[in-house]
């Protein structure tokens, strides 16, 4: 039998992983299909992995700072508000990275749509 504490940790791990994947895949779609055409040199597999790894690290770091990844310990409203901050600041960092890789400032609307989803 799994003890109550171990079950709670497993639940927290699984829900954090689901939230992370649900946030990363739309950002990857925007990177690959929309922003990649405006870059000076198009990113291929290694470039996509590097940018998404940076985004994931920033998301996890900000999730720990704002408390959005402490699912089992806080109320739903606190977790959702923390995830909103985490996703917003991660999107700003992601936009800054894409702006540095582009010739001009890319459109903000695709990233805003991903942020609002």
Phi and psi restraints in degrees (range 20) as a CNS / XPLOR table:
assign (resid 1 and name C) (resid 2 and name N)
       (resid 2 and name CA) (resid 2 and name C) 1.0 -87.8 20.0 2
assign (resid 2 and name N) (resid 2 and name CA)
       (resid 2 and name C) (resid 3 and name N) 1.0 131.9 20.0 2
assign (resid 2 and name C) (resid 3 and name N)
       (resid 3 and name CA) (resid 3 and name C) 1.0 -70.7 20.0 2
assign (resid 3 and name N) (resid 3 and name CA)
       (resid 3 and name C) (resid 4 and name N) 1.0 166.6 20.0 2
assign (resid 3 and name C) (resid 4 and name N)
       (resid 4 and name CA) (resid 4 and name C) 1.0 -63.2 20.0 2
assign (resid 4 and name N) (resid 4 and name CA)
       (resid 4 and name C) (resid 5 and name N) 1.0 -41.1 20.0 2
assign (resid 4 and name C) (resid 5 and name N)
       (resid 5 and name CA) (resid 5 and name C) 1.0 -65.8 20.0 2
assign (resid 5 and name N) (resid 5 and name CA)
       (resid 5 and name C) (resid 6 and name N) 1.0 -43.5 20.0 2
assign (resid 5 and name C) (resid 6 and name N)
       (resid 6 and name CA) (resid 6 and name C) 1.0 -65.8 20.0 2
assign (resid 6 and name N) (resid 6 and name CA)
       (resid 6 and name C) (resid 7 and name N) 1.0 -38.0 20.0 2
assign (resid 6 and name C) (resid 7 and name N)
       (resid 7 and name CA) (resid 7 and name C) 1.0 -64.9 20.0 2
assign (resid 7 and name N) (resid 7 and name CA)
       (resid 7 and name C) (resid 8 and name N) 1.0 -38.0 20.0 2
assign (resid 7 and name C) (resid 8 and name N)
       (resid 8 and name CA) (resid 8 and name C) 1.0 -67.9 20.0 2
assign (resid 8 and name N) (resid 8 and name CA)
       (resid 8 and name C) (resid 9 and name N) 1.0 -40.2 20.0 2
assign (resid 8 and name C) (resid 9 and name N)
       (resid 9 and name CA) (resid 9 and name C) 1.0 -65.3 20.0 2
assign (resid 9 and name N) (resid 9 and name CA)
       (resid 9 and name C) (resid 10 and name N) 1.0 -39.6 20.0 2
assign (resid 9 and name C) (resid 10 and name N)
       (resid 10 and name CA) (resid 10 and name C) 1.0 -64.3 20.0 2
assign (resid 10 and name N) (resid 10 and name CA)
       (resid 10 and name C) (resid 11 and name N) 1.0 -42.2 20.0 2
assign (resid 10 and name C) (resid 11 and name N)
       (resid 11 and name CA) (resid 11 and name C) 1.0 -61.1 20.0 2
assign (resid 11 and name N) (resid 11 and name CA)
       (resid 11 and name C) (resid 12 and name N) 1.0 -43.8 20.0 2
assign (resid 11 and name C) (resid 12 and name N)
       (resid 12 and name CA) (resid 12 and name C) 1.0 -63.8 20.0 2
assign (resid 12 and name N) (resid 12 and name CA)
       (resid 12 and name C) (resid 13 and name N) 1.0 -42.9 20.0 2
assign (resid 12 and name C) (resid 13 and name N)
       (resid 13 and name CA) (resid 13 and name C) 1.0 -62.9 20.0 2
assign (resid 13 and name N) (resid 13 and name CA)
       (resid 13 and name C) (resid 14 and name N) 1.0 -45.4 20.0 2
assign (resid 13 and name C) (resid 14 and name N)
       (resid 14 and name CA) (resid 14 and name C) 1.0 -66.4 20.0 2
assign (resid 14 and name N) (resid 14 and name CA)
       (resid 14 and name C) (resid 15 and name N) 1.0 -43.5 20.0 2
assign (resid 14 and name C) (resid 15 and name N)
       (resid 15 and name CA) (resid 15 and name C) 1.0 -68.3 20.0 2
assign (resid 15 and name N) (resid 15 and name CA)
       (resid 15 and name C) (resid 16 and name N) 1.0 -37.0 20.0 2
assign (resid 15 and name C) (resid 16 and name N)
       (resid 16 and name CA) (resid 16 and name C) 1.0 -65.1 20.0 2
assign (resid 16 and name N) (resid 16 and name CA)
       (resid 16 and name C) (resid 17 and name N) 1.0 -39.6 20.0 2
assign (resid 16 and name C) (resid 17 and name N)
       (resid 17 and name CA) (resid 17 and name C) 1.0 -64.4 20.0 2
assign (resid 17 and name N) (resid 17 and name CA)
       (resid 17 and name C) (resid 18 and name N) 1.0 -41.9 20.0 2
assign (resid 17 and name C) (resid 18 and name N)
       (resid 18 and name CA) (resid 18 and name C) 1.0 -64.5 20.0 2
assign (resid 18 and name N) (resid 18 and name CA)
       (resid 18 and name C) (resid 19 and name N) 1.0 -42.4 20.0 2
assign (resid 18 and name C) (resid 19 and name N)
       (resid 19 and name CA) (resid 19 and name C) 1.0 -65.0 20.0 2
assign (resid 19 and name N) (resid 19 and name CA)
       (resid 19 and name C) (resid 20 and name N) 1.0 -39.1 20.0 2
assign (resid 19 and name C) (resid 20 and name N)
       (resid 20 and name CA) (resid 20 and name C) 1.0 -65.3 20.0 2
assign (resid 20 and name N) (resid 20 and name CA)
       (resid 20 and name C) (resid 21 and name N) 1.0 -45.6 20.0 2
assign (resid 20 and name C) (resid 21 and name N)
       (resid 21 and name CA) (resid 21 and name C) 1.0 -66.4 20.0 2
assign (resid 21 and name N) (resid 21 and name CA)
       (resid 21 and name C) (resid 22 and name N) 1.0 -39.3 20.0 2
assign (resid 21 and name C) (resid 22 and name N)
       (resid 22 and name CA) (resid 22 and name C) 1.0 -66.3 20.0 2
assign (resid 22 and name N) (resid 22 and name CA)
       (resid 22 and name C) (resid 23 and name N) 1.0 -24.1 20.0 2
assign (resid 22 and name C) (resid 23 and name N)
       (resid 23 and name CA) (resid 23 and name C) 1.0 -90.0 20.0 2
assign (resid 23 and name N) (resid 23 and name CA)
       (resid 23 and name C) (resid 24 and name N) 1.0 -31.9 20.0 2
assign (resid 23 and name C) (resid 24 and name N)
       (resid 24 and name CA) (resid 24 and name C) 1.0 -77.8 20.0 2
assign (resid 24 and name N) (resid 24 and name CA)
       (resid 24 and name C) (resid 25 and name N) 1.0 -41.3 20.0 2
assign (resid 24 and name C) (resid 25 and name N)
       (resid 25 and name CA) (resid 25 and name C) 1.0 -63.1 20.0 2
assign (resid 25 and name N) (resid 25 and name CA)
       (resid 25 and name C) (resid 26 and name N) 1.0 -42.1 20.0 2
assign (resid 25 and name C) (resid 26 and name N)
       (resid 26 and name CA) (resid 26 and name C) 1.0 -64.9 20.0 2
assign (resid 26 and name N) (resid 26 and name CA)
       (resid 26 and name C) (resid 27 and name N) 1.0 -34.8 20.0 2
assign (resid 26 and name C) (resid 27 and name N)
       (resid 27 and name CA) (resid 27 and name C) 1.0 -67.2 20.0 2
assign (resid 27 and name N) (resid 27 and name CA)
       (resid 27 and name C) (resid 28 and name N) 1.0 -39.8 20.0 2
assign (resid 27 and name C) (resid 28 and name N)
       (resid 28 and name CA) (resid 28 and name C) 1.0 -63.0 20.0 2
assign (resid 28 and name N) (resid 28 and name CA)
       (resid 28 and name C) (resid 29 and name N) 1.0 -40.6 20.0 2
assign (resid 28 and name C) (resid 29 and name N)
       (resid 29 and name CA) (resid 29 and name C) 1.0 -60.9 20.0 2
assign (resid 29 and name N) (resid 29 and name CA)
       (resid 29 and name C) (resid 30 and name N) 1.0 -43.2 20.0 2
assign (resid 29 and name C) (resid 30 and name N)
       (resid 30 and name CA) (resid 30 and name C) 1.0 -65.9 20.0 2
assign (resid 30 and name N) (resid 30 and name CA)
       (resid 30 and name C) (resid 31 and name N) 1.0 -41.4 20.0 2
assign (resid 30 and name C) (resid 31 and name N)
       (resid 31 and name CA) (resid 31 and name C) 1.0 -62.1 20.0 2
assign (resid 31 and name N) (resid 31 and name CA)
       (resid 31 and name C) (resid 32 and name N) 1.0 -48.3 20.0 2
assign (resid 31 and name C) (resid 32 and name N)
       (resid 32 and name CA) (resid 32 and name C) 1.0 -74.3 20.0 2
assign (resid 32 and name N) (resid 32 and name CA)
       (resid 32 and name C) (resid 33 and name N) 1.0 -42.6 20.0 2
assign (resid 32 and name C) (resid 33 and name N)
       (resid 33 and name CA) (resid 33 and name C) 1.0 -95.1 20.0 2
assign (resid 33 and name N) (resid 33 and name CA)
       (resid 33 and name C) (resid 34 and name N) 1.0 -24.5 20.0 2
assign (resid 33 and name C) (resid 34 and name N)
       (resid 34 and name CA) (resid 34 and name C) 1.0 -113.1 20.0 2
assign (resid 34 and name N) (resid 34 and name CA)
       (resid 34 and name C) (resid 35 and name N) 1.0 -54.0 20.0 2
assign (resid 34 and name C) (resid 35 and name N)
       (resid 35 and name CA) (resid 35 and name C) 1.0 -78.8 20.0 2
assign (resid 35 and name N) (resid 35 and name CA)
       (resid 35 and name C) (resid 36 and name N) 1.0 -23.7 20.0 2
assign (resid 35 and name C) (resid 36 and name N)
       (resid 36 and name CA) (resid 36 and name C) 1.0 -64.8 20.0 2
assign (resid 36 and name N) (resid 36 and name CA)
       (resid 36 and name C) (resid 37 and name N) 1.0 -29.9 20.0 2
assign (resid 36 and name C) (resid 37 and name N)
       (resid 37 and name CA) (resid 37 and name C) 1.0 -71.9 20.0 2
assign (resid 37 and name N) (resid 37 and name CA)
       (resid 37 and name C) (resid 38 and name N) 1.0 -23.1 20.0 2
assign (resid 37 and name C) (resid 38 and name N)
       (resid 38 and name CA) (resid 38 and name C) 1.0 -93.2 20.0 2
assign (resid 38 and name N) (resid 38 and name CA)
       (resid 38 and name C) (resid 39 and name N) 1.0 0.7 20.0 2
assign (resid 38 and name C) (resid 39 and name N)
       (resid 39 and name CA) (resid 39 and name C) 1.0 -76.9 20.0 2
assign (resid 39 and name N) (resid 39 and name CA)
       (resid 39 and name C) (resid 40 and name N) 1.0 156.6 20.0 2
assign (resid 39 and name C) (resid 40 and name N)
       (resid 40 and name CA) (resid 40 and name C) 1.0 -60.3 20.0 2
assign (resid 40 and name N) (resid 40 and name CA)
       (resid 40 and name C) (resid 41 and name N) 1.0 -50.4 20.0 2
assign (resid 40 and name C) (resid 41 and name N)
       (resid 41 and name CA) (resid 41 and name C) 1.0 -123.8 20.0 2
assign (resid 41 and name N) (resid 41 and name CA)
       (resid 41 and name C) (resid 42 and name N) 1.0 130.3 20.0 2
assign (resid 41 and name C) (resid 42 and name N)
       (resid 42 and name CA) (resid 42 and name C) 1.0 -66.1 20.0 2
assign (resid 42 and name N) (resid 42 and name CA)
       (resid 42 and name C) (resid 43 and name N) 1.0 140.6 20.0 2
assign (resid 42 and name C) (resid 43 and name N)
       (resid 43 and name CA) (resid 43 and name C) 1.0 -80.3 20.0 2
assign (resid 43 and name N) (resid 43 and name CA)
       (resid 43 and name C) (resid 44 and name N) 1.0 141.2 20.0 2
assign (resid 43 and name C) (resid 44 and name N)
       (resid 44 and name CA) (resid 44 and name C) 1.0 -112.4 20.0 2
assign (resid 44 and name N) (resid 44 and name CA)
       (resid 44 and name C) (resid 45 and name N) 1.0 -155.8 20.0 2
assign (resid 44 and name C) (resid 45 and name N)
       (resid 45 and name CA) (resid 45 and name C) 1.0 -56.5 20.0 2
assign (resid 45 and name N) (resid 45 and name CA)
       (resid 45 and name C) (resid 46 and name N) 1.0 -48.1 20.0 2
assign (resid 45 and name C) (resid 46 and name N)
       (resid 46 and name CA) (resid 46 and name C) 1.0 -64.5 20.0 2
assign (resid 46 and name N) (resid 46 and name CA)
       (resid 46 and name C) (resid 47 and name N) 1.0 -40.1 20.0 2
assign (resid 46 and name C) (resid 47 and name N)
       (resid 47 and name CA) (resid 47 and name C) 1.0 -65.8 20.0 2
assign (resid 47 and name N) (resid 47 and name CA)
       (resid 47 and name C) (resid 48 and name N) 1.0 -41.4 20.0 2
assign (resid 47 and name C) (resid 48 and name N)
       (resid 48 and name CA) (resid 48 and name C) 1.0 -64.0 20.0 2
assign (resid 48 and name N) (resid 48 and name CA)
       (resid 48 and name C) (resid 49 and name N) 1.0 -42.5 20.0 2
assign (resid 48 and name C) (resid 49 and name N)
       (resid 49 and name CA) (resid 49 and name C) 1.0 -63.1 20.0 2
assign (resid 49 and name N) (resid 49 and name CA)
       (resid 49 and name C) (resid 50 and name N) 1.0 -41.9 20.0 2
assign (resid 49 and name C) (resid 50 and name N)
       (resid 50 and name CA) (resid 50 and name C) 1.0 -64.9 20.0 2
assign (resid 50 and name N) (resid 50 and name CA)
       (resid 50 and name C) (resid 51 and name N) 1.0 -48.0 20.0 2
assign (resid 50 and name C) (resid 51 and name N)
       (resid 51 and name CA) (resid 51 and name C) 1.0 -64.7 20.0 2
assign (resid 51 and name N) (resid 51 and name CA)
       (resid 51 and name C) (resid 52 and name N) 1.0 -42.6 20.0 2
assign (resid 51 and name C) (resid 52 and name N)
       (resid 52 and name CA) (resid 52 and name C) 1.0 -71.3 20.0 2
assign (resid 52 and name N) (resid 52 and name CA)
       (resid 52 and name C) (resid 53 and name N) 1.0 -32.0 20.0 2
assign (resid 52 and name C) (resid 53 and name N)
       (resid 53 and name CA) (resid 53 and name C) 1.0 -66.4 20.0 2
assign (resid 53 and name N) (resid 53 and name CA)
       (resid 53 and name C) (resid 54 and name N) 1.0 -40.3 20.0 2
assign (resid 53 and name C) (resid 54 and name N)
       (resid 54 and name CA) (resid 54 and name C) 1.0 -63.7 20.0 2
assign (resid 54 and name N) (resid 54 and name CA)
       (resid 54 and name C) (resid 55 and name N) 1.0 -43.5 20.0 2
assign (resid 54 and name C) (resid 55 and name N)
       (resid 55 and name CA) (resid 55 and name C) 1.0 -62.0 20.0 2
assign (resid 55 and name N) (resid 55 and name CA)
       (resid 55 and name C) (resid 56 and name N) 1.0 -41.7 20.0 2
assign (resid 55 and name C) (resid 56 and name N)
       (resid 56 and name CA) (resid 56 and name C) 1.0 -64.5 20.0 2
assign (resid 56 and name N) (resid 56 and name CA)
       (resid 56 and name C) (resid 57 and name N) 1.0 -42.5 20.0 2
assign (resid 56 and name C) (resid 57 and name N)
       (resid 57 and name CA) (resid 57 and name C) 1.0 -63.8 20.0 2
assign (resid 57 and name N) (resid 57 and name CA)
       (resid 57 and name C) (resid 58 and name N) 1.0 -43.8 20.0 2
assign (resid 57 and name C) (resid 58 and name N)
       (resid 58 and name CA) (resid 58 and name C) 1.0 -63.5 20.0 2
assign (resid 58 and name N) (resid 58 and name CA)
       (resid 58 and name C) (resid 59 and name N) 1.0 -41.6 20.0 2
assign (resid 58 and name C) (resid 59 and name N)
       (resid 59 and name CA) (resid 59 and name C) 1.0 -63.6 20.0 2
assign (resid 59 and name N) (resid 59 and name CA)
       (resid 59 and name C) (resid 60 and name N) 1.0 -44.2 20.0 2
assign (resid 59 and name C) (resid 60 and name N)
       (resid 60 and name CA) (resid 60 and name C) 1.0 -67.1 20.0 2
assign (resid 60 and name N) (resid 60 and name CA)
       (resid 60 and name C) (resid 61 and name N) 1.0 -42.7 20.0 2
assign (resid 60 and name C) (resid 61 and name N)
       (resid 61 and name CA) (resid 61 and name C) 1.0 -61.0 20.0 2
assign (resid 61 and name N) (resid 61 and name CA)
       (resid 61 and name C) (resid 62 and name N) 1.0 -49.3 20.0 2
assign (resid 61 and name C) (resid 62 and name N)
       (resid 62 and name CA) (resid 62 and name C) 1.0 -68.2 20.0 2
assign (resid 62 and name N) (resid 62 and name CA)
       (resid 62 and name C) (resid 63 and name N) 1.0 -31.0 20.0 2
assign (resid 62 and name C) (resid 63 and name N)
       (resid 63 and name CA) (resid 63 and name C) 1.0 -63.7 20.0 2
assign (resid 63 and name N) (resid 63 and name CA)
       (resid 63 and name C) (resid 64 and name N) 1.0 -37.1 20.0 2
assign (resid 63 and name C) (resid 64 and name N)
       (resid 64 and name CA) (resid 64 and name C) 1.0 -73.6 20.0 2
assign (resid 64 and name N) (resid 64 and name CA)
       (resid 64 and name C) (resid 65 and name N) 1.0 -36.2 20.0 2
assign (resid 64 and name C) (resid 65 and name N)
       (resid 65 and name CA) (resid 65 and name C) 1.0 -67.3 20.0 2
assign (resid 65 and name N) (resid 65 and name CA)
       (resid 65 and name C) (resid 66 and name N) 1.0 -48.1 20.0 2
assign (resid 65 and name C) (resid 66 and name N)
       (resid 66 and name CA) (resid 66 and name C) 1.0 -84.9 20.0 2
assign (resid 66 and name N) (resid 66 and name CA)
       (resid 66 and name C) (resid 67 and name N) 1.0 -9.2 20.0 2
assign (resid 66 and name C) (resid 67 and name N)
       (resid 67 and name CA) (resid 67 and name C) 1.0 83.5 20.0 2
assign (resid 67 and name N) (resid 67 and name CA)
       (resid 67 and name C) (resid 68 and name N) 1.0 18.2 20.0 2
assign (resid 67 and name C) (resid 68 and name N)
       (resid 68 and name CA) (resid 68 and name C) 1.0 -75.5 20.0 2
assign (resid 68 and name N) (resid 68 and name CA)
       (resid 68 and name C) (resid 69 and name N) 1.0 -17.5 20.0 2
assign (resid 68 and name C) (resid 69 and name N)
       (resid 69 and name CA) (resid 69 and name C) 1.0 -99.3 20.0 2
assign (resid 69 and name N) (resid 69 and name CA)
       (resid 69 and name C) (resid 70 and name N) 1.0 11.4 20.0 2
assign (resid 69 and name C) (resid 70 and name N)
       (resid 70 and name CA) (resid 70 and name C) 1.0 -100.1 20.0 2
assign (resid 70 and name N) (resid 70 and name CA)
       (resid 70 and name C) (resid 71 and name N) 1.0 72.2 20.0 2
assign (resid 70 and name C) (resid 71 and name N)
       (resid 71 and name CA) (resid 71 and name C) 1.0 -69.2 20.0 2
assign (resid 71 and name N) (resid 71 and name CA)
       (resid 71 and name C) (resid 72 and name N) 1.0 -46.5 20.0 2
assign (resid 71 and name C) (resid 72 and name N)
       (resid 72 and name CA) (resid 72 and name C) 1.0 -78.0 20.0 2
assign (resid 72 and name N) (resid 72 and name CA)
       (resid 72 and name C) (resid 73 and name N) 1.0 -8.2 20.0 2
assign (resid 72 and name C) (resid 73 and name N)
       (resid 73 and name CA) (resid 73 and name C) 1.0 -106.4 20.0 2
assign (resid 73 and name N) (resid 73 and name CA)
       (resid 73 and name C) (resid 74 and name N) 1.0 -14.5 20.0 2
assign (resid 73 and name C) (resid 74 and name N)
       (resid 74 and name CA) (resid 74 and name C) 1.0 -120.8 20.0 2
assign (resid 74 and name N) (resid 74 and name CA)
       (resid 74 and name C) (resid 75 and name N) 1.0 169.5 20.0 2
assign (resid 74 and name C) (resid 75 and name N)
       (resid 75 and name CA) (resid 75 and name C) 1.0 -76.5 20.0 2
assign (resid 75 and name N) (resid 75 and name CA)
       (resid 75 and name C) (resid 76 and name N) 1.0 162.9 20.0 2
assign (resid 75 and name C) (resid 76 and name N)
       (resid 76 and name CA) (resid 76 and name C) 1.0 -59.6 20.0 2
assign (resid 76 and name N) (resid 76 and name CA)
       (resid 76 and name C) (resid 77 and name N) 1.0 -43.4 20.0 2
assign (resid 76 and name C) (resid 77 and name N)
       (resid 77 and name CA) (resid 77 and name C) 1.0 -63.2 20.0 2
assign (resid 77 and name N) (resid 77 and name CA)
       (resid 77 and name C) (resid 78 and name N) 1.0 -40.4 20.0 2
assign (resid 77 and name C) (resid 78 and name N)
       (resid 78 and name CA) (resid 78 and name C) 1.0 -65.7 20.0 2
assign (resid 78 and name N) (resid 78 and name CA)
       (resid 78 and name C) (resid 79 and name N) 1.0 -41.5 20.0 2
assign (resid 78 and name C) (resid 79 and name N)
       (resid 79 and name CA) (resid 79 and name C) 1.0 -66.7 20.0 2
assign (resid 79 and name N) (resid 79 and name CA)
       (resid 79 and name C) (resid 80 and name N) 1.0 -42.7 20.0 2
assign (resid 79 and name C) (resid 80 and name N)
       (resid 80 and name CA) (resid 80 and name C) 1.0 -66.3 20.0 2
assign (resid 80 and name N) (resid 80 and name CA)
       (resid 80 and name C) (resid 81 and name N) 1.0 -40.4 20.0 2
assign (resid 80 and name C) (resid 81 and name N)
       (resid 81 and name CA) (resid 81 and name C) 1.0 -65.3 20.0 2
assign (resid 81 and name N) (resid 81 and name CA)
       (resid 81 and name C) (resid 82 and name N) 1.0 -40.7 20.0 2
assign (resid 81 and name C) (resid 82 and name N)
       (resid 82 and name CA) (resid 82 and name C) 1.0 -65.8 20.0 2
assign (resid 82 and name N) (resid 82 and name CA)
       (resid 82 and name C) (resid 83 and name N) 1.0 -40.7 20.0 2
assign (resid 82 and name C) (resid 83 and name N)
       (resid 83 and name CA) (resid 83 and name C) 1.0 -66.7 20.0 2
assign (resid 83 and name N) (resid 83 and name CA)
       (resid 83 and name C) (resid 84 and name N) 1.0 -32.6 20.0 2
assign (resid 83 and name C) (resid 84 and name N)
       (resid 84 and name CA) (resid 84 and name C) 1.0 -63.6 20.0 2
assign (resid 84 and name N) (resid 84 and name CA)
       (resid 84 and name C) (resid 85 and name N) 1.0 -45.8 20.0 2
assign (resid 84 and name C) (resid 85 and name N)
       (resid 85 and name CA) (resid 85 and name C) 1.0 -61.9 20.0 2
assign (resid 85 and name N) (resid 85 and name CA)
       (resid 85 and name C) (resid 86 and name N) 1.0 -45.4 20.0 2
assign (resid 85 and name C) (resid 86 and name N)
       (resid 86 and name CA) (resid 86 and name C) 1.0 -60.4 20.0 2
assign (resid 86 and name N) (resid 86 and name CA)
       (resid 86 and name C) (resid 87 and name N) 1.0 -47.4 20.0 2
assign (resid 86 and name C) (resid 87 and name N)
       (resid 87 and name CA) (resid 87 and name C) 1.0 -65.2 20.0 2
assign (resid 87 and name N) (resid 87 and name CA)
       (resid 87 and name C) (resid 88 and name N) 1.0 -39.1 20.0 2
assign (resid 87 and name C) (resid 88 and name N)
       (resid 88 and name CA) (resid 88 and name C) 1.0 -65.3 20.0 2
assign (resid 88 and name N) (resid 88 and name CA)
       (resid 88 and name C) (resid 89 and name N) 1.0 -48.3 20.0 2
assign (resid 88 and name C) (resid 89 and name N)
       (resid 89 and name CA) (resid 89 and name C) 1.0 -68.3 20.0 2
assign (resid 89 and name N) (resid 89 and name CA)
       (resid 89 and name C) (resid 90 and name N) 1.0 -34.5 20.0 2
assign (resid 89 and name C) (resid 90 and name N)
       (resid 90 and name CA) (resid 90 and name C) 1.0 -65.6 20.0 2
assign (resid 90 and name N) (resid 90 and name CA)
       (resid 90 and name C) (resid 91 and name N) 1.0 -37.8 20.0 2
assign (resid 90 and name C) (resid 91 and name N)
       (resid 91 and name CA) (resid 91 and name C) 1.0 -65.2 20.0 2
assign (resid 91 and name N) (resid 91 and name CA)
       (resid 91 and name C) (resid 92 and name N) 1.0 -36.6 20.0 2
assign (resid 91 and name C) (resid 92 and name N)
       (resid 92 and name CA) (resid 92 and name C) 1.0 -64.6 20.0 2
assign (resid 92 and name N) (resid 92 and name CA)
       (resid 92 and name C) (resid 93 and name N) 1.0 -45.3 20.0 2
assign (resid 92 and name C) (resid 93 and name N)
       (resid 93 and name CA) (resid 93 and name C) 1.0 -61.5 20.0 2
assign (resid 93 and name N) (resid 93 and name CA)
       (resid 93 and name C) (resid 94 and name N) 1.0 -41.6 20.0 2
assign (resid 93 and name C) (resid 94 and name N)
       (resid 94 and name CA) (resid 94 and name C) 1.0 -63.2 20.0 2
assign (resid 94 and name N) (resid 94 and name CA)
       (resid 94 and name C) (resid 95 and name N) 1.0 -41.3 20.0 2
assign (resid 94 and name C) (resid 95 and name N)
       (resid 95 and name CA) (resid 95 and name C) 1.0 -65.0 20.0 2
assign (resid 95 and name N) (resid 95 and name CA)
       (resid 95 and name C) (resid 96 and name N) 1.0 -38.3 20.0 2
assign (resid 95 and name C) (resid 96 and name N)
       (resid 96 and name CA) (resid 96 and name C) 1.0 -63.4 20.0 2
assign (resid 96 and name N) (resid 96 and name CA)
       (resid 96 and name C) (resid 97 and name N) 1.0 -39.0 20.0 2
assign (resid 96 and name C) (resid 97 and name N)
       (resid 97 and name CA) (resid 97 and name C) 1.0 -64.0 20.0 2
assign (resid 97 and name N) (resid 97 and name CA)
       (resid 97 and name C) (resid 98 and name N) 1.0 -46.1 20.0 2
assign (resid 97 and name C) (resid 98 and name N)
       (resid 98 and name CA) (resid 98 and name C) 1.0 -67.2 20.0 2
assign (resid 98 and name N) (resid 98 and name CA)
       (resid 98 and name C) (resid 99 and name N) 1.0 -31.8 20.0 2
assign (resid 98 and name C) (resid 99 and name N)
       (resid 99 and name CA) (resid 99 and name C) 1.0 -67.3 20.0 2
assign (resid 99 and name N) (resid 99 and name CA)
       (resid 99 and name C) (resid 100 and name N) 1.0 -35.8 20.0 2
assign (resid 99 and name C) (resid 100 and name N)
       (resid 100 and name CA) (resid 100 and name C) 1.0 -70.5 20.0 2
assign (resid 100 and name N) (resid 100 and name CA)
       (resid 100 and name C) (resid 101 and name N) 1.0 -29.7 20.0 2
assign (resid 100 and name C) (resid 101 and name N)
       (resid 101 and name CA) (resid 101 and name C) 1.0 -85.8 20.0 2
assign (resid 101 and name N) (resid 101 and name CA)
       (resid 101 and name C) (resid 102 and name N) 1.0 -11.7 20.0 2
assign (resid 101 and name C) (resid 102 and name N)
       (resid 102 and name CA) (resid 102 and name C) 1.0 -99.0 20.0 2
assign (resid 102 and name N) (resid 102 and name CA)
       (resid 102 and name C) (resid 103 and name N) 1.0 164.2 20.0 2
assign (resid 102 and name C) (resid 103 and name N)
       (resid 103 and name CA) (resid 103 and name C) 1.0 -71.4 20.0 2
assign (resid 103 and name N) (resid 103 and name CA)
       (resid 103 and name C) (resid 104 and name N) 1.0 -40.5 20.0 2
assign (resid 103 and name C) (resid 104 and name N)
       (resid 104 and name CA) (resid 104 and name C) 1.0 -131.6 20.0 2
assign (resid 104 and name N) (resid 104 and name CA)
       (resid 104 and name C) (resid 105 and name N) 1.0 174.7 20.0 2
assign (resid 104 and name C) (resid 105 and name N)
       (resid 105 and name CA) (resid 105 and name C) 1.0 -68.1 20.0 2
assign (resid 105 and name N) (resid 105 and name CA)
       (resid 105 and name C) (resid 106 and name N) 1.0 126.0 20.0 2
assign (resid 105 and name C) (resid 106 and name N)
       (resid 106 and name CA) (resid 106 and name C) 1.0 -72.1 20.0 2
assign (resid 106 and name N) (resid 106 and name CA)
       (resid 106 and name C) (resid 107 and name N) 1.0 165.0 20.0 2
assign (resid 106 and name C) (resid 107 and name N)
       (resid 107 and name CA) (resid 107 and name C) 1.0 -65.1 20.0 2
assign (resid 107 and name N) (resid 107 and name CA)
       (resid 107 and name C) (resid 108 and name N) 1.0 142.6 20.0 2
assign (resid 107 and name C) (resid 108 and name N)
       (resid 108 and name CA) (resid 108 and name C) 1.0 -88.8 20.0 2
assign (resid 108 and name N) (resid 108 and name CA)
       (resid 108 and name C) (resid 109 and name N) 1.0 -23.2 20.0 2
assign (resid 108 and name C) (resid 109 and name N)
       (resid 109 and name CA) (resid 109 and name C) 1.0 -59.1 20.0 2
assign (resid 109 and name N) (resid 109 and name CA)
       (resid 109 and name C) (resid 110 and name N) 1.0 -42.0 20.0 2
assign (resid 109 and name C) (resid 110 and name N)
       (resid 110 and name CA) (resid 110 and name C) 1.0 -61.5 20.0 2
assign (resid 110 and name N) (resid 110 and name CA)
       (resid 110 and name C) (resid 111 and name N) 1.0 -38.5 20.0 2
assign (resid 110 and name C) (resid 111 and name N)
       (resid 111 and name CA) (resid 111 and name C) 1.0 -71.7 20.0 2
assign (resid 111 and name N) (resid 111 and name CA)
       (resid 111 and name C) (resid 112 and name N) 1.0 -34.4 20.0 2
assign (resid 111 and name C) (resid 112 and name N)
       (resid 112 and name CA) (resid 112 and name C) 1.0 -65.4 20.0 2
assign (resid 112 and name N) (resid 112 and name CA)
       (resid 112 and name C) (resid 113 and name N) 1.0 -38.0 20.0 2
assign (resid 112 and name C) (resid 113 and name N)
       (resid 113 and name CA) (resid 113 and name C) 1.0 -64.0 20.0 2
assign (resid 113 and name N) (resid 113 and name CA)
       (resid 113 and name C) (resid 114 and name N) 1.0 -43.2 20.0 2
assign (resid 113 and name C) (resid 114 and name N)
       (resid 114 and name CA) (resid 114 and name C) 1.0 -63.6 20.0 2
assign (resid 114 and name N) (resid 114 and name CA)
       (resid 114 and name C) (resid 115 and name N) 1.0 -40.4 20.0 2
assign (resid 114 and name C) (resid 115 and name N)
       (resid 115 and name CA) (resid 115 and name C) 1.0 -65.3 20.0 2
assign (resid 115 and name N) (resid 115 and name CA)
       (resid 115 and name C) (resid 116 and name N) 1.0 -39.0 20.0 2
assign (resid 115 and name C) (resid 116 and name N)
       (resid 116 and name CA) (resid 116 and name C) 1.0 -77.5 20.0 2
assign (resid 116 and name N) (resid 116 and name CA)
       (resid 116 and name C) (resid 117 and name N) 1.0 -19.2 20.0 2
